[in-house]
Structure formats: structure tokens, C-alpha cells
Amino acid sequence: MLKHKAVAIFFTTILAILAIASLFVAIEIGYAVIVIFVWFIVVLYGSTFIFSNYHVHAYCSNPLETEKKIAITFDDGPSPNTTLILEVLEKYQVKAAFFCIGQQVEKHPEIVRKLISENHIIANHSYEHSSFFDFLRRDSVIEELRKTDALIEKYLGKKPQFFRPPYGVTNPSIRRALEVTKHKVIGWNIRSLDGIIKNEKFIYKRIIKRVKPGAIILMHDTTFETVQVLEQLLLFLEKNKYEVVPIDQLLNLKAYEN
Ligand SMILES: [Zn+2]
């Protein structure tokens, strides 16, 4: 059973018990308020953190990987900065995954072609990536995913299977949309925070502290600082005998629909 459903049953049962008990003994309304508050916190936590697998199952790493293998992913592109990222990846002969925003694919078809010709994985990261994505109803989420799938298919000739929700936030509408589109949700277990903090040293240290077999690193190809960090990171991985593998290989999943 989905965690969201199980949690709802659990808290509804407590509230029902409180309601029934209040018929026989005096129970302060404050108890019900506390129960509802705790429920709200649990839902908030589950919706915010993709690795909690609260609304949907998300692949955030390969916990069974024992060899020093790791995958690198980039969100929010393609953008002019992506070409700088591609130069570094090419220099170190590394294949990464790019979770693209549909609107950006429309703006930068030449970069999409470059991603394809250099054999990187292309995945879906919604069409607009709007701050309101988490308030969209099921059908609008489906439309966002299908629009981006169609754009990627136009250049690649096949549909992406991987989807990363904007901000890593999930909810019941997204879950219901995914039941229709059948995308596999890809999360991460190393968040670089490169989209928020503009300090290369901080980002680099934050990543290398968390590196372990089977990990998935989240970075942004839209950020200039990431270019420098990426080169440092690839040197670190090389020195420590880590192999950067494509994410479909790390997770044993198919990146595209046939
Ligand atoms: Zn994003």
C-alpha cells in the first residue's frame, strides 16, 4: 500500500477513536488539533522529500551497488551553459543524464542535438517547470509530461521513460498522472545545492562527502559554478577509482520506450 494512503488511514482512525471516546468522556479538542497537525507535518515531509517514497516510488540510488559506480544528473536545461558542461564531460569521457524542461528544449534544439550525438541520456523534467507545478491537476500534469516527451521524441526518435518532478516535490495529482504516462521517477541521494548556493568550494565539498557506490548526484547545467565543480568532482572520482556510469546502467532500467 502507498505510504500516503496508509498514513491517511492511520490518522483518520486516531481521529475516529477520539470522536467516539468523546461521547463517553470529556476530551479536549486540543488533542484532535495536535493529531491533525502531526498528520500535516508527515504529509509535508513526504511530499517535499522525494526519497521518502511517500506518494510515488522514486529511484534515488542503487543501494545494491557494491562497486564504485556512480551516476551524474543535470536538471533544468538545456541552456547555453550546457555546452560548457558538455565540454567537461567530453574531456573526461563521461556520460550523464539531462533532465530537460520542455520549454528549454524548444529554445535550444541545437544543444539537444549535441546531447544526443554525444550519447547522454535525455529525460523529462516537465514542460514549464512552473512554481505552480505542484498545484496542477492530474490532466495538466499529464499534458506537461506528454508535451516534453513529444519534443524529446522529435529529436531523439524515442520517448523518454525517466521523469524527475520539478523541485523533487510529489503529490497525489502527480501520482495519478504517472499511472497514465508510466514514467519512472528518478530522484537523487546527493543534492549539490548548486542551484541555490553560489560557492564552488562549498558545493564540491558537499558532494564529495556524500559519494558512495550506487549514488545519484543532482546538479544543474544552468549554473555557471557547476562547470568548475564538475571538473573538480570528476578529478576526485578518477583519483578515488570511481566510475561514472549512465543512470540507466546504474539502476538497470530502460531510459526510453521502444
Ligand atoms: Zn528543476
Residues whose N, C-alpha, C, O or C-beta is under 5 A from the ligand:
A	BS01	ZN	D75 D76 P166 Y167
